[in-house]
Amino acid sequence: MKTTKTGGRQKGTPNRITKELRIVLKNILHSELENIAVYLEKLEPKERLEILVKLMPYALPKIEMVHYKENEPSNYWDD
């Protein structure tokens, strides 16, 4: 049994606190972008690589593997 909504935010209205928090975090991240190179230089090579691997999905699109299907033309690369 569902009850009707009687108060609070209307459905679909963004939460004001969440919106404000996102703005603050976005500003912090934006200011820290200039310092990332300095921070990375201070890390050991292994740590630097681990951080870069974690950041890659945010900068590069994920590549999906392409599979050959039966009866599909195989001369895509021939000109």
N, C-alpha and C positions, 0 to 999 in steps of 0.2 A: 504494500500500500504506500503510494507516494503522497507526500504532503506538499502543499504549495509554499513557495518561498514568501516569507513575510517581512524580511528586512535585510539589511546589509547591502553589499554591492549588487548591482544588476548583473545578470548573466552576460559575460563577455567584457565587462569593464575591467581594465587592468588594475592590479593592486598597486596603490600609490607608493608604498614602501619598497616593493620590488622594483618599480620603475626608478625611484630615486637611487636605490642601491646599485642598479645597473649603470646609471650615469656616473656615479662616483667611481665604481670599478673601472669603467671605460676610460675615465680621465687618468686614473692611476696607471693603467696599462699603457696608455698612450705616452705618458711621460717617461715610463720605464723602457720603452722601445729604444730610445736613444742610448741607453746604458747596457743593453744586452751584449753587445760586442765586448765591452769592458769586463762584464761578469764572466763571459765565456772564456776570455783569456786567462782568468785567474783559476780556472778549473783544470784538473788533471785531464789528459786526453780522453781517458775512458769516460769520465763524468761528462765531458763536453759532448762526446758522441751520443751518450744516453739522452742528454737534454735535446740535442738536435733531432734525434729520432722521434722523441715525443712531440716536438714542435712541427715536424714535417707534415702531418695530416692537415694542419691549419694553413699551410702555405702551398702545398702541392695537391692536385686532384688525385684521388685514388684510381689506379689503373686496374681494370679488370682483364683477366686472362681471356684471350680469344681462342675458340676451339673450331677446328675444321669439321664441317658436317658432310656426311656422305652426299654425293651428287652436287656438291657446291663447287662452282668454278674455282680453280686453284691458281689462276694467272693474275692475281691482283697486282703483283709487283712487276709483271712483264709489260714493257712498253713497246 
